Amino acid sequence: MSELRFTDTNAADDSAGSVWGLDGNLFLPVVASATTSVGLLLALFSFLHVDWFLSALIGAIPFIGTLSYVLLFKQGKPLGYDLDLFELWIVGPGFSFNPQHQQPFRPMEGVAKGVS
């Protein structure tokens, strides 16, 4: 009885949980956009008397856009993945806007050959 038993519990592993298969709080923008889509559908159909099918197509845009963004750029990706990817698309790889202004790989080769 004097022997202690140690059991690994992984108590330090924190999980943000998941709702509807979406990690953490990613379901909140999806629910908000679904609510916006239903409100837009009702406003178009009831108040503006737009055709039901056209109202449904226009009303689905916020939901489909938000769900696509969450699934493509947030779900299962590291924190900040979406912002880093957008920055890569806008700025490009590297730290300079113009790669021609970067320092050459061997800057002293030109000096040794007499080329300036």
ZIVEN-V681750 format. One record per residue. N is the residue number from 1. RES is the residue in one letter. SS is DSSP state (A for helix, B for strand, O for the rest). PHI is phi in degrees with one decimal (NA if undefined). D_CENTER is the distance of its C-alpha to the mean C-alpha in Angstrom with 2 decimals. Layout:
n=N res=RES ss=SS phi=PHI d_center=D_CENTER
n=N res=RES ss=SS phi=PHI d_center=D_CENTER
This chain:
n=1 res=M ss=O phi=NA d_center=53.45
n=2 res=S ss=O phi=-80.6 d_center=52.95
n=3 res=E ss=O phi=-85.4 d_center=50.19
n=4 res=L ss=O phi=-88.3 d_center=46.63
n=5 res=R ss=O phi=-107.6 d_center=43.99
n=6 res=F ss=O phi=-103.3 d_center=40.46
n=7 res=T ss=O phi=-128.4 d_center=37.56
n=8 res=D ss=O phi=-72.5 d_center=33.98
n=9 res=T ss=O phi=-112.8 d_center=31.86
n=10 res=N ss=O phi=55.6 d_center=28.43
n=11 res=A ss=O phi=-66.9 d_center=28.58
n=12 res=A ss=O phi=-83.4 d_center=26.28
n=13 res=D ss=O phi=-74.9 d_center=23.35
n=14 res=D ss=O phi=-100.9 d_center=21.11
n=15 res=S ss=O phi=-124.0 d_center=18.86
n=16 res=A ss=O phi=-79.8 d_center=16.57
n=17 res=G ss=O phi=79.8 d_center=17.86
n=18 res=S ss=B phi=-150.2 d_center=16.48
n=19 res=V ss=B phi=-129.7 d_center=17.30
n=20 res=W ss=O phi=55.1 d_center=17.60
n=21 res=G ss=O phi=80.9 d_center=15.87
n=22 res=L ss=B phi=-102.6 d_center=12.59
n=23 res=D ss=B phi=-69.6 d_center=12.20
n=24 res=G ss=O phi=57.3 d_center=13.24
n=25 res=N ss=O phi=-97.1 d_center=12.83
n=26 res=L ss=A phi=-69.3 d_center=10.07
n=27 res=F ss=A phi=-76.4 d_center=13.17
n=28 res=L ss=A phi=-64.0 d_center=14.05
n=29 res=P ss=A phi=-64.6 d_center=12.00
n=30 res=V ss=A phi=-68.1 d_center=13.12
n=31 res=V ss=A phi=-66.2 d_center=16.63
n=32 res=A ss=A phi=-63.2 d_center=16.69
n=33 res=S ss=A phi=-71.3 d_center=15.82
n=34 res=A ss=A phi=-64.7 d_center=18.39
n=35 res=T ss=A phi=-64.6 d_center=20.88
n=36 res=T ss=A phi=-62.7 d_center=20.34
n=37 res=S ss=A phi=-64.3 d_center=20.85
n=38 res=V ss=A phi=-65.8 d_center=24.01
n=39 res=G ss=A phi=-62.9 d_center=25.28
n=40 res=L ss=A phi=-65.7 d_center=24.82
n=41 res=L ss=A phi=-59.6 d_center=26.56
n=42 res=L ss=A phi=-66.0 d_center=29.41
n=43 res=A ss=A phi=-65.0 d_center=29.83
n=44 res=L ss=A phi=-66.7 d_center=30.07
n=45 res=F ss=A phi=-75.7 d_center=32.34
n=46 res=S ss=A phi=-83.1 d_center=34.53
n=47 res=F ss=A phi=-89.1 d_center=34.94
n=48 res=L ss=O phi=-98.5 d_center=34.52
n=49 res=H ss=O phi=54.1 d_center=36.08
n=50 res=V ss=O phi=-82.2 d_center=33.63
n=51 res=D ss=O phi=-52.9 d_center=34.03
n=52 res=W ss=A phi=-60.4 d_center=32.28
n=53 res=F ss=A phi=-66.1 d_center=30.47
n=54 res=L ss=A phi=-66.0 d_center=29.25
n=55 res=S ss=A phi=-62.1 d_center=28.16
n=56 res=A ss=A phi=-67.0 d_center=26.16
n=57 res=L ss=A phi=-64.4 d_center=24.46
n=58 res=I ss=A phi=-68.7 d_center=23.62
n=59 res=G ss=A phi=-67.5 d_center=22.65
n=60 res=A ss=A phi=-77.8 d_center=20.19
n=61 res=I ss=A phi=-58.8 d_center=18.06
n=62 res=P ss=A phi=-62.0 d_center=16.03
n=63 res=F ss=A phi=-66.9 d_center=15.55
n=64 res=I ss=A phi=-65.5 d_center=14.70
n=65 res=G ss=A phi=-63.7 d_center=12.23
n=66 res=T ss=A phi=-67.8 d_center=10.35
n=67 res=L ss=A phi=-63.8 d_center=10.77
n=68 res=S ss=A phi=-64.1 d_center=9.67
n=69 res=Y ss=A phi=-61.1 d_center=6.29
n=70 res=V ss=A phi=-64.0 d_center=6.02
n=71 res=L ss=A phi=-72.7 d_center=7.89
n=72 res=L ss=A phi=-83.5 d_center=6.69
n=73 res=F ss=A phi=-116.6 d_center=3.12
n=74 res=K ss=A phi=-120.0 d_center=3.67
n=75 res=Q ss=O phi=-65.2 d_center=7.39
n=76 res=G ss=O phi=74.8 d_center=9.53
n=77 res=K ss=O phi=-106.5 d_center=7.49
n=78 res=P ss=O phi=-67.2 d_center=8.88
n=79 res=L ss=O phi=-61.5 d_center=8.30
n=80 res=G ss=O phi=84.6 d_center=7.13
n=81 res=Y ss=A phi=-61.1 d_center=5.88
n=82 res=D ss=A phi=-64.8 d_center=3.65
n=83 res=L ss=A phi=-67.7 d_center=6.89
n=84 res=D ss=A phi=-64.9 d_center=9.08
n=85 res=L ss=A phi=-67.4 d_center=8.45
n=86 res=F ss=A phi=-64.9 d_center=9.20
n=87 res=E ss=A phi=-64.5 d_center=12.03
n=88 res=L ss=A phi=-63.0 d_center=13.28
n=89 res=W ss=A phi=-67.2 d_center=13.57
n=90 res=I ss=A phi=-83.0 d_center=15.36
n=91 res=V ss=A phi=-88.8 d_center=17.47
n=92 res=G ss=O phi=96.6 d_center=17.84
n=93 res=P ss=O phi=-74.3 d_center=18.66
n=94 res=G ss=O phi=98.6 d_center=20.98
n=95 res=F ss=O phi=-110.8 d_center=21.98
n=96 res=S ss=O phi=-119.0 d_center=24.18
n=97 res=F ss=O phi=-73.6 d_center=23.79
n=98 res=N ss=O phi=-123.4 d_center=26.93
n=99 res=P ss=A phi=-65.8 d_center=27.57
n=100 res=Q ss=A phi=-71.7 d_center=31.29
n=101 res=H ss=A phi=-93.3 d_center=31.62
n=102 res=Q ss=O phi=-82.5 d_center=30.55
n=103 res=Q ss=O phi=-67.2 d_center=33.34
n=104 res=P ss=O phi=-65.0 d_center=34.90
n=105 res=F ss=O phi=-64.8 d_center=34.78
n=106 res=R ss=O phi=-123.9 d_center=38.53
n=107 res=P ss=O phi=-69.4 d_center=39.63
n=108 res=M ss=A phi=-84.0 d_center=43.21
n=109 res=E ss=A phi=-63.3 d_center=44.06
n=110 res=G ss=A phi=-65.4 d_center=44.70
n=111 res=V ss=A phi=-69.9 d_center=46.96
n=112 res=A ss=A phi=-67.1 d_center=48.99
n=113 res=K ss=A phi=-87.2 d_center=49.63
n=114 res=G ss=O phi=86.9 d_center=50.60
n=115 res=V ss=O phi=-93.6 d_center=47.75
n=116 res=S ss=O phi=-114.1 d_center=46.22
